[in-house]
Amino acid sequence: MRKLEQRILRKPRLTQSSIADPDVDAPSCGRIIVIGELNLDQPRALQALHKILTIYSTEPEGSTPMTFVLTGNFTQHAVMAGGGASGGSVEYKEHFDALASVLSDFPALLQSSTFIFVPGDNDGWASSFGAGAAVPLPRKPVPDMFTSRVRRAFATANAELPDNSKRCPGEAIWTSNPSRLSVFGPAHEIVLFRDDMSARMRRTAVRLRSSTTDAEGNRHEKPTSNNNDDDDDDIDMEATLDSTDAMEVDATKGAEPSVPHDVRTARKLVKTMLDQGYLCPFRHAIRPVHWDHASALYLYPLPTAMVLADPTAPPFCVTYEGCHVMNPGAVLVAGRRGVGRWVEYELGGTGRLRECMF
C-alpha cells in the first residue's frame, strides 16, 4: 500500500510556467475536497458548487483532487414530510436532477474523482417520519430512486474514456451517516459525520453560578434571579471579569494574544467528542441511536482525520491528539453574499479553509 500510494500520489511533471517560477508548487492529486451543507433547493448553493468545481477543473491534467465530499442536508426543510399530492418525493428528486446537470458540466472531474455524498437529517427516507427532527443514528444513505440522474451523469462521462485508459474511472458513492473512508488500506482513515452537534450542546449546556471567596476563605455564591435583565447583567459581568483576567495574563506573560471565540468553541467541541471517543454523547431522547449498530459511532482508536460537517459551529481545522478535525460549515457563507467556503485537505497533512466569489 505504501508503494501504491507513492506511485499514485507522485507529483505531475512540471510545466514550462512552473519551471520558470520555482516557487509555484504543482497541486497534488492526493487532496480531498470537503464541501459543507449543500442545500440543493437554493439556487445560490448550486452556483457556489459550480464555481468550486470550475476552480479544480482548470488545474493541470493528473493533478485533480482524489475525492469530493458533499454533505447534506440536501434540502433546507424536510421535503419528504411536506405532504401534498406527490408527498414531496417528486420535488426531492428534482433537486438531485439539478445537481446532476451541474456535475455534467465537468466530465473531466467525473472521470477521475470520487464523489461521496453524506446525508443529513432532512434527507429521505428518514425525514419522512422525522419531519426535520433528529433521526436515529447511524442512518442509511439517500435511496437510489432519487439519485439515478446523478449516477447516469457519471456513467456518461466514464463512457467517453478510451478503452486503453489505465486509470480508475470516477464514481458516485452515497454513503451512510456516519461513515469511514479508508485510503490505501490502514494508512489513512477518515470519519465522515454530519450533525448539528454544536447547537445541540448549547441547548443542553449547564450554566453554573459564579462564586467568590472572601478573606476568611468562605465561598459566597452570587444570588440568581428569574428576571432576564438580571441574567443579562450576570453575563456581562462575567464577560468583564474574563476580559480583565485576560488583560492581566497578557501583562504578566508578555502580552500573549487572546484566543478568539471561534477557536475556543472549536477546541471545546473537538475535545468533548474525541475525549469520549463517541460521536453521539447525548441522551437517547435528544439524539436516538440504533443500539444494534452503535459500534459505528465509536472513535477508538482515533482516526487519522475526521470531517464534522456542522453548520451551527464556526468553520475550523483543528488537530487534537493526532486526529485532524475539519468543519467546512455551510457552502454559503452567512452574511456575505456571493461567497462560497469549503475545506481542502491534503492526505496525510492538514486542511485549510478556502473561499471563492461567484
C-alpha positions as CSV (number, residue, x, y, z in Angstrom):
1,M,0.0,0.0,0.0
2,R,2.9,2.4,0.7
3,K,4.4,1.7,-2.7
4,L,1.0,2.2,-4.4
5,E,0.5,5.4,-2.5
6,Q,3.8,6.8,-3.7
7,R,3.1,5.8,-7.3
8,I,-0.4,7.3,-7.4
9,L,0.3,10.4,-5.4
10,R,3.6,11.4,-7.2
11,K,3.6,14.9,-8.4
12,P,2.9,15.6,-12.1
13,R,5.5,16.7,-14.4
14,L,6.5,20.4,-14.2
15,T,5.2,22.6,-16.9
16,Q,7.1,25.4,-18.5
17,S,5.5,28.0,-16.3
18,S,6.3,26.1,-13.1
19,I,9.9,25.6,-14.2
20,A,10.2,29.4,-14.8
21,D,8.8,30.1,-11.4
22,P,10.2,27.5,-8.9
23,D,8.2,29.0,-6.0
24,V,5.0,27.7,-7.6
25,D,4.2,24.1,-6.4
26,A,2.2,21.9,-8.6
27,P,-1.1,20.8,-7.0
28,S,-1.2,17.3,-5.6
29,C,-3.8,14.7,-6.6
30,G,-3.9,13.4,-3.0
31,R,-6.4,16.1,-1.9
32,I,-9.9,15.6,-0.5
33,I,-12.3,18.5,-1.1
34,V,-14.9,18.8,1.7
35,I,-18.0,20.8,0.8
36,G,-20.3,21.6,3.7
37,E,-24.0,21.7,3.9
38,L,-25.3,21.9,0.3
39,N,-29.0,22.9,0.1
40,L,-30.0,21.9,-3.5
41,D,-33.2,23.9,-3.2
42,Q,-31.1,27.1,-3.0
43,P,-30.0,28.3,-6.5
44,R,-27.1,30.2,-5.0
45,A,-25.7,26.9,-3.4
46,L,-25.6,25.3,-6.9
47,Q,-23.9,28.4,-8.2
48,A,-21.3,28.1,-5.4
49,L,-20.8,24.4,-6.2
50,H,-20.4,25.2,-9.9
51,K,-17.7,27.8,-9.1
52,I,-15.8,25.4,-6.8
53,L,-15.8,22.7,-9.4
54,T,-14.7,25.2,-12.1
55,I,-11.6,26.0,-10.0
56,Y,-10.5,22.4,-9.8
57,S,-11.4,21.6,-13.4
58,T,-8.9,24.2,-14.7
59,E,-6.0,22.5,-12.9
60,P,-3.4,20.6,-14.9
61,E,-4.2,17.1,-16.0
62,G,-3.1,14.5,-13.5
63,S,-3.5,16.8,-10.5
64,T,-7.2,16.8,-10.0
65,P,-8.3,16.0,-6.4
66,M,-8.8,12.4,-5.5
67,T,-12.2,12.8,-3.7
68,F,-15.0,15.3,-3.3
69,V,-17.2,15.0,-0.2
70,L,-20.6,16.7,-0.4
71,T,-22.6,16.7,2.8
72,G,-26.3,17.3,3.5
73,N,-28.8,18.5,4.4
74,F,-29.5,18.5,0.7
75,T,-32.7,20.4,1.3
76,Q,-33.4,23.2,3.8
77,H,-36.5,21.6,5.2
78,A,-37.8,18.0,5.4
79,V,-39.4,17.9,1.9
80,M,-40.4,14.3,2.3
81,A,-42.7,15.2,5.2
82,G,-44.2,18.2,3.5
83,G,-47.3,16.4,2.2
84,G,-49.1,17.4,-1.0
85,A,-50.1,15.4,-4.0
86,S,-46.7,13.9,-4.6
87,G,-45.7,13.7,-0.9
88,G,-42.6,15.7,-1.7
89,S,-40.8,12.8,-3.4
90,V,-41.1,14.3,-6.9
91,E,-39.7,17.7,-5.7
92,Y,-37.0,15.9,-3.8
93,K,-35.8,14.1,-6.9
94,E,-35.9,17.3,-9.0
95,H,-33.3,18.8,-6.6
96,F,-30.9,15.9,-7.4
97,D,-31.6,16.3,-11.1
98,A,-30.5,19.9,-10.8
99,L,-27.3,18.6,-9.1
100,A,-26.7,16.2,-12.0
101,S,-27.0,19.0,-14.5
102,V,-24.3,20.9,-12.6
103,L,-22.0,17.9,-12.4
104,S,-22.4,17.1,-16.1
105,D,-20.6,20.3,-16.9
106,F,-17.3,18.8,-15.6
107,P,-16.8,15.5,-17.3
108,A,-13.0,15.5,-16.5
109,L,-13.7,15.6,-12.8
110,L,-16.4,12.8,-13.1
111,Q,-13.8,10.7,-14.9
112,S,-11.0,10.9,-12.4
113,S,-12.5,11.7,-9.0
114,T,-14.8,10.0,-6.5
115,F,-17.8,11.9,-5.2
116,I,-19.1,10.9,-1.8
117,F,-22.5,12.1,-0.6
118,V,-23.2,12.1,3.1
119,P,-26.9,12.6,4.0
120,G,-28.4,14.8,6.8
121,D,-31.5,14.7,8.9
122,N,-33.7,16.3,6.2
123,D,-32.9,13.7,3.6
124,G,-35.1,10.7,2.7
125,W,-36.3,8.3,3.8
126,A,-35.7,9.1,7.5
127,S,-37.0,12.7,7.2
128,S,-40.4,11.4,6.1
129,F,-41.2,10.4,9.7
130,G,-38.7,12.7,11.5
131,A,-40.0,15.9,9.8
132,G,-36.6,17.5,10.3
133,A,-36.1,16.4,13.9
134,A,-33.1,14.3,14.9
135,V,-33.3,10.9,13.4
136,P,-31.7,7.8,14.8
137,L,-28.0,7.2,14.1
138,P,-26.5,5.7,12.1
139,R,-28.8,6.4,9.2
140,K,-28.9,4.9,5.7
141,P,-27.9,6.8,2.5
142,V,-30.2,8.6,0.1
143,P,-32.2,6.0,-1.8
144,D,-31.2,5.1,-5.4
145,M,-34.5,6.2,-6.8
146,F,-33.7,9.8,-6.2
147,T,-30.1,9.7,-7.4
148,S,-30.5,7.9,-10.7
149,R,-29.8,11.0,-12.8
150,V,-26.5,11.7,-10.9
151,R,-25.3,8.1,-11.4
152,R,-26.2,8.4,-15.1
153,A,-24.0,11.6,-15.4
154,F,-21.1,9.6,-14.1
155,A,-21.8,6.7,-16.5
156,T,-22.0,9.0,-19.4
157,A,-18.7,10.7,-18.5
158,N,-16.9,7.4,-18.0
159,A,-18.2,6.1,-21.3
160,E,-16.1,8.7,-23.1
161,L,-12.8,7.3,-21.7
162,P,-10.7,5.4,-24.2
163,D,-10.6,1.7,-24.0
164,N,-6.8,1.6,-23.3
165,S,-7.1,4.0,-20.4
166,K,-5.4,2.6,-17.3
167,R,-6.7,5.0,-14.7
168,C,-9.6,4.1,-12.4
169,P,-12.9,5.8,-13.5
170,G,-14.7,8.1,-11.2
171,E,-17.8,7.1,-9.3
172,A,-20.5,8.5,-7.0
173,I,-20.8,6.9,-3.6
174,W,-23.9,7.5,-1.5
175,T,-22.8,6.6,2.0
176,S,-24.4,6.4,5.4
177,N,-24.1,8.9,8.2
178,P,-21.6,8.4,9.9
179,S,-19.2,6.6,7.6
180,R,-15.5,5.8,7.4
181,L,-13.3,6.4,4.4
182,S,-10.2,4.2,4.2
183,V,-7.5,5.4,1.8
184,F,-4.6,3.0,0.9
185,G,-5.7,0.4,3.4
186,P,-5.0,1.3,7.1
187,A,-2.6,4.2,6.1
188,H,-5.4,6.8,6.2
189,E,-8.8,6.6,7.9
190,I,-11.2,9.5,7.7
191,V,-14.5,9.6,9.5
192,L,-17.4,11.5,7.8
193,F,-20.1,12.7,10.1
194,R,-22.9,15.2,9.6
195,D,-24.7,16.5,12.7
196,D,-25.7,19.8,14.3
197,M,-23.7,18.9,17.4
198,S,-22.7,22.4,18.4
199,A,-26.3,23.7,18.6
200,R,-27.4,20.5,20.4
201,M,-24.6,21.0,23.0
202,R,-25.6,24.6,23.6
203,R,-29.2,23.6,24.2
204,T,-28.2,21.1,26.8
205,A,-25.4,23.2,28.4
206,V,-25.4,23.8,32.2
207,R,-24.5,27.2,33.4
208,L,-23.1,27.3,36.9
209,R,-23.3,30.2,39.4
210,S,-20.3,32.3,39.8
211,S,-18.8,32.2,43.3
212,T,-16.4,34.4,45.2
213,T,-14.1,33.8,48.2
214,D,-13.6,36.3,51.0
215,A,-10.5,36.9,53.1
216,E,-11.5,34.2,55.6
217,G,-11.8,31.5,52.9
218,N,-15.6,31.4,52.9
219,R,-17.3,30.9,49.5
220,H,-20.2,33.2,48.7
221,E,-22.4,32.3,45.7
222,K,-23.9,35.1,43.7
223,P,-27.7,35.0,44.0
224,T,-29.6,34.4,40.8
225,S,-33.0,35.6,39.7
226,N,-35.5,34.6,37.2
227,N,-35.5,38.1,35.7
228,N,-34.0,38.2,32.3
229,D,-32.4,41.6,33.0
230,D,-30.5,40.2,36.0
231,D,-29.3,37.3,33.9
232,D,-28.0,39.7,31.3
233,D,-26.2,41.6,33.9
234,D,-24.6,38.4,35.2
235,I,-23.4,37.5,31.8
236,D,-22.0,41.0,31.1
237,M,-20.2,40.9,34.5
238,E,-18.7,37.5,33.8
239,A,-17.5,38.7,30.4
240,T,-15.9,41.7,32.0
241,L,-14.1,39.6,34.5
242,D,-12.9,37.2,31.8
243,S,-11.6,40.2,29.8
244,T,-9.9,41.6,32.9
245,D,-8.2,38.3,33.7
246,A,-7.1,38.1,30.1
247,M,-5.6,41.6,30.3
248,E,-3.7,40.6,33.5
249,V,-2.4,37.5,31.9
250,D,-1.3,39.5,28.9
251,A,0.5,41.9,31.1
252,T,2.3,39.3,33.1
253,K,3.2,36.9,30.3
254,G,4.5,39.4,27.8
255,A,1.2,40.4,26.1
256,E,0.2,37.0,24.7
257,P,-2.6,37.3,22.2
258,S,-6.0,36.2,23.4
259,V,-7.7,33.2,21.8
260,P,-10.6,34.2,19.5
261,H,-14.1,33.0,20.5
262,D,-14.5,30.8,17.4
263,V,-11.2,29.0,18.1
264,R,-12.2,28.3,21.7
265,T,-15.6,27.0,20.5
266,A,-13.9,24.7,18.1
267,R,-11.5,23.4,20.7
268,K,-14.3,22.6,23.2
269,L,-16.3,20.8,20.6
270,V,-13.4,18.7,19.4
271,K,-12.1,17.9,22.9
272,T,-15.6,16.9,24.1
273,M,-16.1,14.5,21.3
274,L,-12.6,13.0,21.0
275,D,-12.0,12.6,24.7
276,Q,-15.2,10.5,25.0
277,G,-14.4,8.6,21.8
278,Y,-18.1,8.6,20.8
279,L,-19.9,10.6,18.1
280,C,-23.2,10.9,20.0
281,P,-22.6,12.0,23.6
282,F,-26.3,12.8,24.3
283,R,-29.3,11.2,26.0
284,H,-31.4,8.9,23.9
285,A,-34.3,11.4,24.0
286,I,-32.1,14.1,22.5
287,R,-30.3,12.0,19.8
288,P,-31.6,8.5,19.4
289,V,-29.3,5.7,18.4
290,H,-29.8,2.2,16.9
291,W,-28.1,0.2,19.6
292,D,-27.6,-2.8,17.3
293,H,-25.3,-0.6,15.1
294,A,-23.9,1.7,17.8
295,S,-20.4,0.4,17.2
296,A,-20.2,2.5,14.1
297,L,-20.3,5.6,16.4
298,Y,-17.1,4.8,18.4
299,L,-13.9,6.7,17.7
300,Y,-11.4,4.3,19.4
301,P,-8.8,4.2,18.2
302,L,-8.8,7.7,16.9
303,P,-8.8,8.0,13.1
304,T,-6.3,10.0,11.0
305,A,-8.8,12.7,10.2
306,M,-12.4,13.5,10.8
307,V,-14.9,15.6,8.9
308,L,-17.5,17.1,11.2
309,A,-20.0,18.9,9.0
310,D,-21.7,21.2,11.4
311,P,-23.1,24.4,10.0
312,T,-24.1,25.6,13.6
313,A,-20.4,25.8,14.5
314,P,-17.8,28.1,13.1
315,P,-15.6,26.6,10.4
316,F,-12.3,25.3,11.7
317,C,-9.4,22.9,11.1
318,V,-8.1,21.7,14.5
319,T,-5.6,18.9,15.4
320,Y,-6.1,17.1,18.7
321,E,-4.3,14.0,19.9
322,G,-3.1,13.3,16.4
323,C,-6.6,13.5,14.9
324,H,-7.2,16.3,12.4
325,V,-10.8,17.5,12.7
326,M,-12.3,19.7,9.9
327,N,-15.6,21.6,9.8
328,P,-16.4,23.3,6.5
329,G,-19.7,24.7,7.8
330,A,-22.2,25.6,5.1
331,V,-21.1,26.2,1.5
332,L,-22.8,29.6,1.6
333,V,-21.1,32.0,4.0
334,A,-23.7,33.6,6.2
335,G,-23.8,37.4,6.0
336,R,-21.6,37.6,2.8
337,R,-23.4,37.5,-0.4
338,G,-21.8,35.6,-3.3
339,V,-19.1,33.9,-1.2
340,G,-18.6,30.1,-1.0
341,R,-16.5,28.2,1.5
342,W,-15.0,24.8,1.6
343,V,-12.1,22.8,3.1
344,E,-9.2,21.4,1.1
345,Y,-7.5,18.5,2.9
346,E,-4.1,17.2,1.9
347,L,-3.9,13.5,2.5
348,G,-1.7,12.8,5.5
349,G,-1.4,16.6,6.2
350,T,-3.8,19.3,7.4
351,G,-6.8,21.0,5.9
352,R,-7.2,24.7,5.1
353,L,-10.3,26.8,4.6
354,R,-10.8,28.3,1.2
355,E,-13.3,30.8,-0.2
356,C,-14.4,32.0,-3.6
357,M,-16.6,34.6,-5.2
358,F,-19.4,33.5,-7.5
